[in-house]
Amino acid sequence: MILEPDPTPGSVRMMARLVPVLVRGPSMVPTIRDGDAVLAWRGAAVRPGHVVLARFRSRPELLVVKRVVRPEGDGWWVEGDNTFVTDDSRAYGVADIDARVILRLWPRPKRL
């Protein structure tokens, strides 16, 4: 899933500790859907099972939301919940975590 934390085209700012993010793409269905707004917490502890904002080392320009599977070397192995979409560590390798997604704001508020 590609995320848009800043409405300015081509800009990705991750300055605040709590970051509202608009989700684009189907890779986290059914947990998070295209068009959902989520809130992420920078600096939060991460462990397997958490939903996170991440950047793949092989594609650092791409900010994605994925589920943490396991630590992998000095990074994290992350995968989407939708098994039919493989734009995750299976395709791009290990990722670095930017923030942990803590809740869905819209359209169905829910703690994640």
C-alpha positions as a printed NumPy array, in Angstrom:
array([[  0.   ,   0.   ,   0.   ],
       [  1.283,   3.421,  -0.885],
       [  0.678,   6.039,   1.773],
       [  0.138,   9.762,   1.538],
       [  1.066,  11.405,   4.863],
       [  1.404,  14.832,   3.217],
       [ -1.005,  16.194,   0.576],
       [  1.843,  17.946,  -1.292],
       [  2.549,  15.865,  -4.432],
       [  5.862,  14.029,  -4.217],
       [  6.419,  15.019,  -0.593],
       [  6.609,  12.665,   2.37 ],
       [  7.047,  14.351,   5.731],
       [  7.376,  12.32 ,   8.886],
       [  8.142,  15.03 ,  11.444],
       [  5.371,  14.719,  14.039],
       [  5.201,  11.836,  16.511],
       [  1.571,  11.073,  15.603],
       [  1.069,  10.995,  11.857],
       [ -2.298,  10.762,  10.055],
       [ -1.961,   8.722,   6.861],
       [ -4.258,   8.047,   3.906],
       [ -3.888,   4.458,   2.651],
       [ -3.813,   3.621,  -1.057],
       [ -3.868,   0.066,  -2.398],
       [ -5.228,  -3.402,  -1.503],
       [ -2.276,  -5.151,   0.154],
       [ -3.62 ,  -4.954,   3.734],
       [ -7.213,  -6.023,   3.007],
       [ -9.222,  -6.971,   5.079],
       [ -7.519,  -5.175,   8.01 ],
       [ -7.047,  -1.851,   6.215],
       [ -8.658,  -0.935,   2.903],
       [ -7.903,   1.512,   0.116],
       [ -9.069,   4.966,   1.24 ],
       [ -8.847,   4.286,   4.994],
       [ -7.23 ,   6.942,   7.164],
       [ -4.951,   5.631,   9.918],
       [ -2.925,   7.167,  12.721],
       [  0.715,   6.107,  13.126],
       [  3.05 ,   6.661,  16.078],
       [  6.722,   7.371,  15.317],
       [  9.15 ,   5.913,  17.818],
       [  6.744,   3.257,  19.138],
       [  8.147,  -0.165,  20.001],
       [  7.555,  -2.749,  17.276],
       [  7.143,  -6.502,  17.497],
       [  5.802,  -9.251,  15.197],
       [  2.092,  -8.82 ,  14.516],
       [  2.117,  -5.002,  14.596],
       [  0.956,  -2.995,  11.581],
       [  3.609,  -0.448,  10.607],
       [  4.71 ,   2.231,   8.152],
       [  7.881,   0.96 ,   6.513],
       [ 10.388,   1.636,   3.742],
       [ 12.13 ,  -1.128,   1.834],
       [ 15.872,  -0.655,   1.543],
       [ 15.654,  -1.553,  -2.132],
       [ 12.889,   1.099,  -2.65 ],
       [ 13.409,   3.839,  -0.028],
       [ 11.14 ,   6.29 ,  -1.877],
       [  8.144,   3.987,  -1.29 ],
       [  6.321,   4.318,   2.047],
       [  4.087,   1.308,   2.756],
       [  1.833,  -0.093,   5.466],
       [  2.514,  -3.753,   6.287],
       [  2.401,  -6.236,   9.146],
       [  5.665,  -7.124,  10.916],
       [  6.485, -10.828,  10.592],
       [  9.935, -11.065,  12.19 ],
       [ 13.247,  -9.306,  12.721],
       [ 15.577, -10.026,   9.808],
       [ 19.234,  -9.156,  10.325],
       [ 19.281,  -5.436,  11.112],
       [ 15.823,  -4.802,   9.591],
       [ 12.319,  -6.274,   9.584],
       [ 10.502,  -8.775,   7.399],
       [  7.063,  -7.297,   6.631],
       [  4.115,  -8.688,   4.666],
       [  0.66 ,  -7.527,   3.644],
       [ -2.484,  -9.227,   4.959],
       [ -3.816,  -9.772,   1.418],
       [ -2.16 , -12.994,   0.212],
       [ -2.885, -12.148,  -3.438],
       [ -0.686,  -9.012,  -3.354],
       [  3.041,  -9.601,  -2.857],
       [  4.461,  -6.058,  -2.824],
       [  6.202,  -6.72 ,   0.481],
       [  9.422,  -8.288,   1.788],
       [  8.892, -11.285,  -0.502],
       [  9.526,  -8.92 ,  -3.429],
       [ 11.69 ,  -6.126,  -1.936],
       [ 13.579,  -7.68 ,   0.999],
       [ 13.957,  -6.246,   4.497],
       [ 12.379,  -2.968,   5.536],
       [ 13.088,  -0.199,   8.019],
       [ 10.184,   0.847,  10.251],
       [  9.119,   4.523,  10.271],
       [  6.124,   4.244,  12.617],
       [  3.591,   1.832,  14.142],
       [ -0.033,   2.138,  13.027],
       [ -2.109,   2.415,  16.193],
       [ -5.644,   2.974,  14.916],
       [ -7.882,   3.433,  11.937],
       [ -9.485,   6.881,  12.019],
       [-11.89 ,   6.609,   9.115],
       [-14.272,   5.226,   7.904],
       [-14.608,   2.583,  10.652],
       [-12.64 ,   3.732,  13.717],
       [-10.822,   0.811,  15.321],
       [ -7.685,   0.193,  17.328],
       [ -5.13 ,  -1.901,  15.398]])
